[in-house]
Amino acid sequence: METKRLIYLGIFIGSGLGSWIGSVLDHGNFFGVWGIVLGGVGALLGVWGGYKLGNW
């Protein structure tokens, strides 16, 4: 796969998982503080992971 596609996939999966974990912490609110913060952190980790996988 191309590196660009892996980065996009990492953003999608990372932000989704981060938002889900944040919503669990914030009692089901995806748009709460924890959902937004952990979604952003997950997206950044997804970019990093997709880049690393693409250059492996």
C-alpha positions as CSV (number, residue, x, y, z in Angstrom):
1,M,0.0,0.0,0.0
2,E,1.1,3.6,-0.5
3,T,2.2,5.6,2.5
4,K,-0.5,8.2,1.9
5,R,-3.3,5.6,2.1
6,L,-1.8,4.1,5.2
7,I,-1.7,7.5,6.9
8,Y,-5.3,8.2,5.9
9,L,-6.3,4.8,7.3
10,G,-4.4,5.5,10.5
11,I,-6.2,8.8,10.9
12,F,-9.5,7.2,10.4
13,I,-8.9,4.3,12.8
14,G,-7.0,6.3,15.4
15,S,-9.5,9.1,15.6
16,G,-12.4,6.7,15.8
17,L,-10.8,4.6,18.6
18,G,-9.7,7.7,20.4
19,S,-13.2,9.3,20.2
20,W,-14.8,6.0,21.3
21,I,-12.5,5.7,24.4
22,G,-13.2,9.4,25.1
23,S,-16.9,8.8,24.9
24,V,-16.6,5.9,27.4
25,L,-14.9,8.3,29.8
26,D,-17.5,11.0,29.2
27,H,-20.6,8.8,29.7
28,G,-21.4,8.3,26.0
29,N,-20.8,11.9,24.7
30,F,-18.6,11.7,21.6
31,F,-18.5,15.5,21.4
32,G,-17.4,16.0,25.0
33,V,-14.0,17.2,26.0
34,W,-12.5,13.7,26.3
35,G,-14.0,12.5,23.0
36,I,-12.4,15.5,21.1
37,V,-9.1,15.4,22.9
38,L,-8.6,11.7,22.6
39,G,-9.8,11.7,19.0
40,G,-7.1,14.2,18.2
41,V,-4.5,12.2,20.0
42,G,-5.6,9.0,18.2
43,A,-5.5,10.8,14.9
44,L,-1.9,11.9,15.6
45,L,-0.9,8.4,16.6
46,G,-2.6,7.1,13.4
47,V,-0.5,9.5,11.3
48,W,2.6,8.3,13.0
49,G,1.7,4.6,12.7
50,G,0.6,4.9,9.0
51,Y,3.9,6.7,8.2
52,K,6.0,4.1,10.0
53,L,4.1,1.2,8.2
54,G,4.4,2.9,4.9
55,N,8.2,3.2,5.2
56,W,8.7,-0.3,6.6
